[in-house]
Amino acid sequence: MRKLTMLAAAAALLASAAAVKAADKNLDFDGRTGLLDGLGFTQAPAVSAPQADKAAAAAKTAKKKWTVLVFVNGKNDLESAGLLNLNMMEMVGSNKDLNILAEFGRMNGQQRDTDADGNWTGSRRIYVKKDADMEKISSPVVLTTEKVDMGDYKRAVDFVLWAKKNYPAEKYLLILWDHGTGWMDPRQEPKKTSEKGISFDDETGNYIRTREIGSIVKEAGGVDVLAFDACLMQMGEVLSEIKGSASVMVGSEETIPGVGYPYHVFLGAMAREPGMSAEKLGSIMVEAYKMFYQSDVKRGAQLSAVRVAKASEFETRVKALTAAIKGVNDAAALKAARAGVMRFDIVGAESDPRKQISFYGDLYNYLELLEGAMTAKGAAAEDLRAKSAGLRAFIARDLVIHNNYFDRDRAGRDFKDTHGISVYLPPVIDQIEQAKLEGIFEGKYQDFAFSRATGWHDFVTYLYGVK
């Protein structure tokens, strides 16, 4: 990959990372993933209580280069991480070219509840200003809501539309912050809806489903970069839902540690070069993430940025490939790829220590293993090899803008086997029946745009049958 010159300037900010780490020694670094019990929500009207200072008010009058929007759902066991990340944002703060805005939701009584920073509850929309105090959020609050459902996707839509009206910019970065489960929405009782997730609100029991992520960016009029500070979201299934409404998608195939993104690093780069393109920003976010976890946190991590405009071609290539695979039916190669593919931590260390149950896998790695294990001969087999190699080249050169990683996953697998986009694949353990596994999904996988465009669910069903 090309060298990112802007990160040389941002690297200096890593020196302050020790202060970030020391700000909350009790912070859970295990990751931002989780499945909740119960579903249902109560919508409450917003109550405006502006506390903006002159700087925040003045920000509304001029169209800036970028507006950064971070939708921080701290109404769960990540509340401390939310406070930490807001303080990291304040290490840079808004300036004449850059708006930084966060909506931060909090509650009381959840696991790892904290009374830090005033122990307020509800939601605050914050205009982030520069501040060196890592113990307190001092930026002005421009809107408060006493009761809020941060698991209602319409709340995120409202946040973006409100920000576009009041803090306009040439380009927009939207970060959805919280727990994430990739495309999979866990089935919840009582069942209220049939969509699929991110952004879990422990108070309401609601969460934002995968198809609702697409609704957020569409109903808000699109964004230039959509990023997920949440686990497991960099998947083909998520990409297909947002096509046409974003230019770049940033996220991790793997779990994201509790401390999350290094906001002070990539925001510092934006402050230094506010005219950067969406693709350059995506690349900088990826590189900054790797630098942070390698240099300070010292924990394995992976992040990638992809071109959303390439989603349709990606779907077309995937559909053609699945037809070719089924036509050749090289069972030994398919079993080898299923057994060896780089998988991601959707189930958890306690239940799945070696990731044998995980049903998320890196698509590029799956294909290279398939090609390497093929024994089939003839024209159809050669066509399959060509289509597979072509899709891998497309992922590396066209779809993925930048993919980077540090070290290994919790099972000891080197992150070099990640290539930037994952998909649903049957688990290694073939004793787990497809119907039983899909019984934990809240809705039908077939309803996703990715499955409709590629026939991927039919392909997964075929893979389950390869013995």
TORROFI-206585 format. One record per residue (C-alpha): residue in one letter; x, y, z. Coordinates in nm, 4 decimals. Example, Ala and Ser with C-alpha at 12.3 -4.5 7.8 and 13.67 -1.06 7.14 Angstrom:
% residues 2
- code|xx|yy|zz
- a|1.2300|-0.4500|0.7800 .
- s|1.3670|-0.1060|0.7140 .
//
This chain:
% residues 467
- code|xx|yy|zz
- m|0.0000|0.0000|0.0000 .
- r|0.1109|0.3585|-0.0588 .
- k|0.2726|0.5501|0.2228 .
- l|0.0429|0.7932|0.4064 .
- t|0.2414|1.1149|0.4393 .
- m|-0.0153|1.2891|0.6612 .
- l|0.0375|1.0350|0.9346 .
- a|0.3894|1.1594|0.9940 .
- a|0.2321|1.4698|1.1440 .
- a|-0.0339|1.2716|1.3284 .
- a|0.2237|1.0371|1.4784 .
- a|0.3335|1.3056|1.7210 .
- l|-0.0029|1.2757|1.8911 .
- l|0.0773|0.9210|1.9928 .
- a|0.3045|1.0622|2.2607 .
- s|-0.0054|1.1667|2.4515 .
- a|-0.1608|0.8203|2.4293 .
- a|-0.0196|0.7275|2.7696 .
- a|-0.2457|0.9917|2.9214 .
- v|-0.5408|0.8381|2.7385 .
- k|-0.4575|0.4934|2.8690 .
- a|-0.4114|0.6208|3.2233 .
- a|-0.7419|0.8079|3.2201 .
- d|-0.9387|0.4935|3.2987 .
- k|-0.7384|0.1955|3.4217 .
- n|-1.0558|-0.0063|3.4763 .
- l|-1.1735|0.0194|3.1192 .
- d|-1.2725|-0.3115|2.9623 .
- f|-1.0413|-0.3829|2.6693 .
- d|-1.2062|-0.7100|2.5743 .
- g|-1.4025|-0.5699|2.2855 .
- r|-1.7201|-0.4052|2.1691 .
- t|-1.9447|-0.6989|2.1033 .
- g|-2.2472|-0.8243|2.2920 .
- l|-2.5908|-0.9840|2.2653 .
- l|-2.8713|-0.8421|2.4740 .
- d|-3.1908|-0.9838|2.6266 .
- g|-3.5235|-0.8127|2.5746 .
- l|-3.6459|-0.5775|2.3070 .
- g|-3.8814|-0.2805|2.2984 .
- f|-3.8456|0.0922|2.3357 .
- t|-4.0138|0.4110|2.4479 .
- q|-3.9655|0.7180|2.2355 .
- a|-3.9350|1.0481|2.4212 .
- p|-3.9488|1.3971|2.2730 .
- a|-3.6268|1.5975|2.2614 .
- v|-3.5952|1.8756|2.5162 .
- s|-3.3759|2.1586|2.3976 .
- a|-3.1484|2.3023|2.6619 .
- p|-2.8756|2.4860|2.4730 .
- q|-2.5633|2.5612|2.6710 .
- a|-2.3495|2.6655|2.3767 .
- d|-2.0729|2.9176|2.4146 .
- k|-1.9763|3.1727|2.1512 .
- a|-1.7438|2.9361|1.9683 .
- a|-2.0147|2.6731|1.9232 .
- a|-2.2657|2.9330|1.8080 .
- a|-2.0199|3.0790|1.5598 .
- a|-1.9584|2.7333|1.4132 .
- k|-2.3105|2.7353|1.2740 .
- t|-2.2502|3.0351|1.0515 .
- a|-1.9806|2.9022|0.8189 .
- k|-1.9607|2.5968|0.5940 .
- k|-1.6474|2.4095|0.6908 .
- k|-1.4365|2.1475|0.5136 .
- w|-1.5492|1.8550|0.7293 .
- t|-1.8102|1.7857|0.9940 .
- v|-1.7325|1.4804|1.2052 .
- l|-2.0365|1.3176|1.3687 .
- v|-1.9942|1.0529|1.6375 .
- f|-2.3115|0.8778|1.7578 .
- v|-2.1976|0.7479|2.0981 .
- n|-2.4364|0.5013|2.2585 .
- g|-2.2988|0.4708|2.6108 .
- k|-2.6211|0.3253|2.7488 .
- n|-2.4555|-0.0079|2.8217 .
- d|-2.1298|-0.1412|2.9676 .
- l|-1.9237|0.0869|2.7407 .
- e|-2.0143|0.4091|2.9231 .
- s|-1.6575|0.4599|3.0499 .
- a|-1.5196|0.4060|2.7016 .
- g|-1.7539|0.6758|2.5719 .
- l|-1.6253|0.9242|2.8269 .
- l|-1.2685|0.8330|2.7366 .
- n|-1.3303|0.8739|2.3633 .
- l|-1.4944|1.2153|2.4128 .
- n|-1.1875|1.3265|2.6036 .
- m|-0.9697|1.1967|2.3213 .
- m|-1.1721|1.4083|2.0765 .
- e|-1.1108|1.7106|2.2983 .
- m|-0.7372|1.6598|2.2589 .
- v|-0.7888|1.8034|1.9067 .
- g|-1.1208|1.9886|1.9078 .
- s|-1.3058|2.1774|1.6364 .
- n|-1.1403|2.4591|1.4448 .
- k|-1.2117|2.7012|1.1595 .
- d|-1.2168|2.4154|0.9066 .
- l|-1.3465|2.1278|1.1160 .
- n|-1.6631|2.0647|1.3176 .
- i|-1.6504|1.7785|1.5674 .
- l|-1.9887|1.6848|1.7137 .
- a|-2.0909|1.3961|1.9332 .
- e|-2.4245|1.2720|2.0566 .
- f|-2.3541|1.0874|2.3803 .
- g|-2.6227|0.8803|2.5520 .
- r|-2.5886|0.7629|2.9155 .
- m|-2.7942|0.5794|3.1772 .
- n|-2.7667|0.4436|3.5323 .
- g|-2.7794|0.0889|3.6613 .
- q|-2.6141|-0.1008|3.3782 .
- q|-2.3103|-0.3256|3.4041 .
- r|-1.9921|-0.1198|3.4608 .
- d|-2.1993|0.1896|3.5360 .
- t|-1.9852|0.4908|3.6221 .
- d|-2.0650|0.8170|3.7968 .
- a|-1.7754|0.9979|3.6282 .
- d|-1.8206|1.3412|3.4723 .
- g|-2.1306|1.4326|3.6696 .
- n|-2.3283|1.1079|3.6340 .
- w|-2.5839|1.2760|3.4095 .
- t|-2.8278|1.0630|3.2101 .
- g|-3.0153|1.0979|2.8837 .
- s|-2.8455|1.2386|2.5777 .
- r|-2.6211|1.5366|2.5113 .
- r|-2.5178|1.6758|2.1776 .
- i|-2.1729|1.8209|2.2246 .
- y|-1.9716|2.0633|2.0130 .
- v|-1.6216|1.9357|2.0776 .
- k|-1.3605|2.1976|2.1680 .
- k|-0.9939|2.1505|2.2438 .
- d|-0.9197|2.0730|2.6076 .
- a|-0.6249|1.9031|2.7813 .
- d|-0.8149|1.7721|3.0853 .
- m|-0.8570|1.3951|3.0391 .
- e|-1.0756|1.3676|3.3504 .
- k|-1.3603|1.5950|3.2405 .
- i|-1.5558|1.6755|2.9247 .
- s|-1.5571|2.0551|2.9127 .
- s|-1.6956|2.1102|2.5606 .
- p|-2.0264|2.2960|2.5357 .
- v|-2.3513|2.1018|2.5271 .
- v|-2.5733|2.2392|2.2504 .
- l|-2.8761|2.0111|2.2972 .
- t|-2.9944|1.7812|2.5757 .
- t|-3.2640|1.5137|2.5804 .
- e|-3.3776|1.3779|2.9162 .
- k|-3.4949|1.0406|2.7866 .
- v|-3.3702|0.8901|2.4632 .
- d|-3.3605|0.5590|2.2779 .
- m|-3.0110|0.5315|2.1332 .
- g|-3.1139|0.1997|1.9762 .
- d|-3.3692|0.3722|1.7528 .
- y|-3.2115|0.4347|1.4130 .
- k|-3.4303|0.7429|1.3692 .
- r|-3.2397|0.9076|1.6538 .
- a|-2.9200|0.8730|1.4509 .
- v|-3.0970|1.0118|1.1432 .
- d|-3.2129|1.3120|1.3448 .
- f|-2.8591|1.3692|1.4721 .
- v|-2.7156|1.3796|1.1208 .
- l|-2.9903|1.5998|0.9766 .
- w|-2.9634|1.8367|1.2728 .
- a|-2.5872|1.8604|1.2305 .
- k|-2.6079|1.9175|0.8562 .
- k|-2.8480|2.2057|0.9154 .
- n|-2.6606|2.3674|1.2030 .
- y|-2.2990|2.2733|1.1290 .
- p|-2.2751|2.2469|0.7494 .
- a|-1.9631|2.1244|0.5746 .
- e|-1.8351|2.0200|0.2354 .
- k|-1.7911|1.6608|0.3561 .
- y|-1.9271|1.4492|0.6419 .
- l|-1.7821|1.1653|0.8487 .
- l|-2.0369|0.9670|1.0507 .
- i|-1.9121|0.7229|1.3140 .
- l|-2.1552|0.4759|1.4705 .
- w|-2.0092|0.3907|1.8107 .
- d|-2.1044|0.0995|2.0363 .
- h|-2.1233|-0.2791|2.0500 .
- g|-2.1496|-0.4456|1.7118 .
- t|-2.2401|-0.7939|1.5893 .
- g|-2.1669|-0.7545|1.2190 .
- w|-2.4727|-0.8161|1.0042 .
- m|-2.6300|-1.0494|1.2589 .
- d|-2.9126|-0.9253|1.4761 .
- p|-2.9660|-1.1587|1.7701 .
- r|-3.3200|-1.2815|1.8096 .
- q|-3.4856|-1.1084|2.1043 .
- e|-3.8089|-1.1619|2.2946 .
- p|-4.0605|-1.0129|2.2795 .
- k|-4.0019|-0.9814|1.9109 .
- k|-4.0867|-0.6359|1.7800 .
- t|-3.9247|-0.6171|1.4378 .
- s|-3.7507|-0.8263|1.1755 .
- e|-3.4555|-0.6218|1.0649 .
- k|-3.0759|-0.6899|1.1497 .
- g|-2.6910|-0.4991|1.4128 .
- i|-2.5256|-0.2215|1.6077 .
- s|-2.5859|0.0328|1.8884 .
- f|-2.7374|-0.1582|2.1798 .
- d|-2.9352|0.0450|2.4362 .
- d|-2.9587|-0.1469|2.7668 .
- e|-3.2313|0.0831|2.9008 .
- t|-3.4777|0.0349|2.6153 .
- g|-3.3619|-0.3071|2.4947 .
- n|-3.3551|-0.1708|2.1416 .
- y|-3.0715|-0.1696|1.8907 .
- i|-2.9987|-0.0535|1.5367 .
- r|-3.0350|-0.3340|1.2851 .
- t|-2.8211|-0.3816|0.9750 .
- r|-3.0879|-0.2755|0.7284 .
- e|-3.1529|0.0244|0.9509 .
- i|-2.7885|0.1272|0.9087 .
- g|-2.8700|0.1662|0.5418 .
- s|-3.1778|0.3656|0.6378 .
- i|-2.9679|0.6017|0.8518 .
- v|-2.7404|0.7115|0.5694 .
- k|-3.0173|0.7168|0.3090 .
- e|-3.2683|0.9145|0.5169 .
- a|-2.9967|1.1558|0.6313 .
- g|-2.9056|1.2358|0.2711 .
- g|-2.5797|1.0414|0.2630 .
- v|-2.2351|1.0893|0.4124 .
- d|-1.8885|1.0821|0.2625 .
- v|-1.7423|0.8369|0.5141 .
- l|-1.9386|0.5951|0.7304 .
- a|-1.7264|0.4351|1.0019 .
- f|-1.8015|0.1789|1.2716 .
- d|-1.6325|0.2081|1.6098 .
- a|-1.7961|-0.1247|1.6868 .
- c|-1.7037|-0.4879|1.6408 .
- l|-1.7228|-0.7023|1.3293 .
- m|-1.8983|-0.4546|1.1001 .
- q|-1.6705|-0.4660|0.7917 .
- m|-1.8766|-0.7202|0.6007 .
- g|-2.0154|-0.7588|0.2518 .
- e|-2.3626|-0.7766|0.4028 .
- v|-2.3244|-0.4320|0.5610 .
- l|-2.1627|-0.2827|0.2510 .
- s|-2.4583|-0.3742|0.0297 .
- e|-2.7039|-0.2008|0.2622 .
- i|-2.5290|0.1379|0.2379 .
- k|-2.4376|0.1483|-0.1309 .
- g|-2.5388|0.4725|-0.2953 .
- s|-2.5345|0.6635|0.0343 .
- a|-2.1641|0.6825|0.1236 .
- s|-1.8304|0.6957|-0.0549 .
- v|-1.6137|0.5112|0.1971 .
- m|-1.6906|0.2561|0.4686 .
- v|-1.4418|0.2067|0.7539 .
- g|-1.4612|-0.0787|1.0023 .
- s|-1.3071|-0.3954|1.1395 .
- e|-1.3629|-0.7532|1.0344 .
- e|-1.2616|-0.8446|1.3908 .
- t|-1.3687|-0.7239|1.7332 .
- i|-1.2648|-0.3720|1.8346 .
- p|-1.1000|-0.3376|2.1781 .
- g|-1.2913|-0.1412|2.4402 .
- v|-1.0810|0.1727|2.4018 .
- g|-1.2014|0.1995|2.0412 .
- y|-1.0674|0.4373|1.7781 .
- p|-0.7672|0.6662|1.8430 .
- y|-0.9710|0.9824|1.7885 .
- h|-0.6872|1.2135|1.8837 .
- v|-0.4692|1.0687|1.6049 .
- f|-0.6927|1.0813|1.2978 .
- l|-0.8701|1.4007|1.4073 .
- g|-0.5271|1.5572|1.4462 .
- a|-0.4503|1.4615|1.0869 .
- m|-0.7798|1.6147|0.9730 .
- a|-0.7050|1.9356|1.1612 .
- r|-0.3700|1.9598|0.9821 .
- e|-0.5106|1.8814|0.6372 .
- p|-0.8816|1.9690|0.6376 .
- g|-0.9063|1.9493|0.2594 .
- m|-0.8317|1.5768|0.2425 .
- s|-1.0556|1.3517|0.0352 .
- a|-1.2884|1.0879|0.1754 .
- e|-1.0600|0.8091|0.0543 .
- k|-0.7538|0.9661|0.2133 .
- l|-0.9409|1.0067|0.5407 .
- g|-1.0429|0.6407|0.5296 .
- s|-0.6811|0.5392|0.4758 .
- i|-0.5604|0.7632|0.7581 .
- m|-0.8178|0.6195|0.9981 .
- v|-0.6960|0.2693|0.9142 .
- e|-0.3296|0.3539|0.9554 .
- a|-0.3868|0.5541|1.2737 .
- y|-0.5725|0.2588|1.4252 .
- k|-0.2853|0.0227|1.3521 .
- m|-0.0287|0.2702|1.4863 .
- f|-0.2222|0.3207|1.8092 .
- y|-0.2650|-0.0479|1.8919 .
- q|0.0898|-0.1301|1.7928 .
- s|0.2599|0.1611|1.9689 .
- d|0.0590|0.2106|2.2874 .
- v|-0.2128|-0.0429|2.3575 .
- k|0.0033|-0.3278|2.2210 .
- r|-0.2857|-0.5492|2.1280 .
- g|-0.3706|-0.7219|1.7997 .
- a|-0.6144|-0.5264|1.5846 .
- q|-0.7373|-0.4887|1.2255 .
- l|-0.9196|-0.2142|1.0353 .
- s|-0.9979|-0.1456|0.6690 .
- a|-1.1534|0.1152|0.4410 .
- v|-1.3535|0.0164|0.1321 .
- r|-1.5005|0.1967|-0.1688 .
- v|-1.8780|0.1827|-0.1430 .
- a|-1.9128|0.2664|-0.5136 .
- k|-1.7627|-0.0744|-0.5917 .
- a|-2.0358|-0.2620|-0.4041 .
- s|-2.2410|-0.3466|-0.7134 .
- e|-1.9428|-0.4857|-0.9040 .
- f|-1.8454|-0.6791|-0.5929 .
- e|-2.1925|-0.8357|-0.5828 .
- t|-2.1773|-0.9246|-0.9543 .
- r|-1.8398|-1.0944|-0.9169 .
- v|-1.9504|-1.2841|-0.6076 .
- k|-2.2627|-1.4118|-0.7835 .
- a|-2.0617|-1.5346|-1.0828 .
- l|-1.8096|-1.7027|-0.8544 .
- t|-2.0690|-1.8943|-0.6531 .
- a|-2.2187|-2.0347|-0.9719 .
- a|-1.8733|-2.1467|-1.0858 .
- i|-1.7970|-2.3103|-0.7508 .
- k|-2.1196|-2.5080|-0.7536 .
- g|-2.0580|-2.6086|-1.1146 .
- v|-1.7180|-2.7607|-1.0343 .
- n|-1.8157|-2.8998|-0.6918 .
- d|-1.4600|-2.9709|-0.5733 .
- a|-1.5647|-3.1031|-0.2332 .
- a|-1.2144|-3.1517|-0.0925 .
- a|-1.1138|-2.7947|-0.1768 .
- l|-1.4360|-2.6533|-0.0313 .
- k|-1.3842|-2.8442|0.2926 .
- a|-1.0229|-2.7258|0.3156 .
- a|-1.1234|-2.3619|0.2662 .
- r|-1.4002|-2.3937|0.5234 .
- a|-1.1626|-2.5483|0.7759 .
- g|-0.8766|-2.3037|0.7261 .
- v|-1.0323|-1.9626|0.6582 .
- m|-0.9498|-1.6661|0.8849 .
- r|-1.2491|-1.6290|1.1155 .
- f|-1.3633|-1.3547|1.3503 .
- d|-1.4819|-1.3485|1.7088 .
- i|-1.8618|-1.3394|1.6841 .
- v|-1.9225|-1.6117|1.9478 .
- g|-1.6674|-1.5261|2.2200 .
- a|-1.3628|-1.6874|2.3808 .
- e|-1.5506|-1.8832|2.6465 .
- s|-1.7829|-2.0627|2.4037 .
- d|-1.5550|-2.0697|2.1007 .
- p|-1.1883|-2.0595|2.2082 .
- r|-1.0518|-2.1695|1.8679 .
- k|-1.3193|-1.9951|1.6572 .
- q|-1.4590|-2.3260|1.5352 .
- i|-1.8164|-2.2019|1.5714 .
- s|-1.7578|-1.8558|1.4234 .
- f|-1.9577|-1.8004|1.1057 .
- y|-1.7775|-1.4858|0.9836 .
- g|-1.4772|-1.5360|0.7543 .
- d|-1.2416|-1.3289|0.5379 .
- l|-1.3586|-1.3722|0.1777 .
- y|-1.0185|-1.3205|0.0116 .
- n|-0.8536|-1.5748|0.2410 .
- y|-1.1328|-1.8251|0.1773 .
- l|-1.0797|-1.7954|-0.1976 .
- e|-0.7016|-1.8301|-0.1873 .
- l|-0.7377|-2.1439|0.0249 .
- l|-0.9971|-2.2779|-0.2185 .
- e|-0.7718|-2.2187|-0.5179 .
- g|-0.4729|-2.3752|-0.3446 .
- a|-0.6630|-2.6921|-0.2550 .
- m|-0.8366|-2.7514|-0.5887 .
- t|-0.7731|-3.0810|-0.7645 .
- a|-1.0497|-3.0562|-1.0258 .
- k|-0.9372|-3.0361|-1.3891 .
- g|-1.0928|-2.9149|-1.7111 .
- a|-1.2414|-2.5963|-1.8542 .
- a|-1.4928|-2.5423|-1.5735 .
- a|-1.2205|-2.5725|-1.3105 .
- e|-0.9979|-2.3270|-1.4950 .
- d|-1.2883|-2.0850|-1.5237 .
- l|-1.3438|-2.1152|-1.1481 .
- r|-0.9770|-2.0455|-1.0776 .
- a|-0.9914|-1.7399|-1.3022 .
- k|-1.3076|-1.6038|-1.1418 .
- s|-1.1714|-1.6626|-0.7921 .
- a|-0.8375|-1.4982|-0.8682 .
- g|-1.0216|-1.2135|-1.0401 .
- l|-1.2394|-1.1522|-0.7348 .
- r|-0.9369|-1.1562|-0.5071 .
- a|-0.7603|-0.9041|-0.7302 .
- f|-1.0726|-0.6882|-0.7322 .
- i|-1.0915|-0.6939|-0.3522 .
- a|-0.7248|-0.6005|-0.3165 .
- r|-0.7030|-0.3334|-0.5888 .
- d|-1.0504|-0.1868|-0.6305 .
- l|-1.2794|-0.2579|-0.3374 .
- v|-1.0395|-0.2164|-0.0448 .
- i|-0.8747|0.1240|-0.0253 .
- h|-0.6516|0.0304|0.2648 .
- n|-0.6331|-0.2636|0.5047 .
- n|-0.3924|-0.2807|0.7971 .
- y|-0.3423|-0.4797|1.1131 .
- f|-0.1105|-0.5504|1.4010 .
- d|-0.0081|-0.8838|1.5532 .
- r|-0.2463|-1.1776|1.5987 .
- d|-0.6000|-1.2491|1.7114 .
- r|-0.6824|-1.4001|2.0512 .
- a|-0.6531|-1.7528|1.9059 .
- g|-0.3017|-1.6843|1.7763 .
- r|-0.3926|-1.6416|1.4091 .
- d|-0.1843|-1.3796|1.2290 .
- f|-0.3939|-1.0873|1.1062 .
- k|-0.1993|-1.0991|0.7788 .
- d|-0.4762|-1.3365|0.6659 .
- t|-0.7243|-1.0488|0.6740 .
- h|-0.7850|-0.8587|0.3524 .
- g|-1.0555|-0.6086|0.4416 .
- i|-1.3971|-0.7673|0.3902 .
- s|-1.5717|-1.0654|0.5511 .
- v|-1.8908|-1.2631|0.4822 .
- y|-2.1157|-1.5284|0.6328 .
- l|-1.9601|-1.8763|0.6039 .
- p|-2.0609|-2.2049|0.7690 .
- p|-1.8691|-2.2850|1.0897 .
- v|-1.5755|-2.5251|1.0927 .
- i|-1.7768|-2.7623|1.3114 .
- d|-2.0191|-2.9353|1.0768 .
- q|-2.2295|-3.0720|1.3622 .
- i|-2.3926|-2.7298|1.3963 .
- e|-2.6977|-2.7427|1.1752 .
- q|-2.7751|-2.4476|0.9513 .
- a|-3.1326|-2.4181|1.0759 .
- k|-3.0173|-2.4217|1.4377 .
- l|-2.7550|-2.1542|1.3761 .
- e|-2.9880|-1.9325|1.1762 .
- g|-3.2461|-1.9724|1.4501 .
- i|-3.0547|-1.7124|1.6514 .
- f|-3.0985|-1.4569|1.3711 .
- e|-3.3848|-1.2156|1.4266 .
- g|-3.4794|-1.2014|1.0593 .
- k|-3.4092|-1.3964|0.7424 .
- y|-3.0604|-1.3649|0.5972 .
- q|-3.2224|-1.3920|0.2541 .
- d|-3.3758|-1.0465|0.3054 .
- f|-3.0400|-0.8685|0.2983 .
- a|-2.9480|-0.6735|-0.0133 .
- f|-2.6235|-0.8731|-0.0371 .
- s|-2.8036|-1.2065|-0.0392 .
- r|-3.0657|-1.0856|-0.2847 .
- a|-2.7971|-0.9581|-0.5230 .
- t|-2.5590|-1.2540|-0.4972 .
- g|-2.7648|-1.5551|-0.3922 .
- w|-2.5199|-1.5933|-0.1044 .
- h|-2.7668|-1.7657|0.1270 .
- d|-2.8248|-2.0357|-0.1350 .
- f|-2.4475|-2.0696|-0.1651 .
- v|-2.4043|-2.1030|0.2124 .
- t|-2.6768|-2.3694|0.2134 .
- y|-2.4838|-2.5509|-0.0606 .
- l|-2.1626|-2.5314|0.1481 .
- y|-2.3425|-2.6818|0.4463 .
- g|-2.4235|-2.9803|0.2263 .
- v|-2.0670|-3.0448|0.1092 .
- k|-1.9446|-3.3506|0.3020 .
//
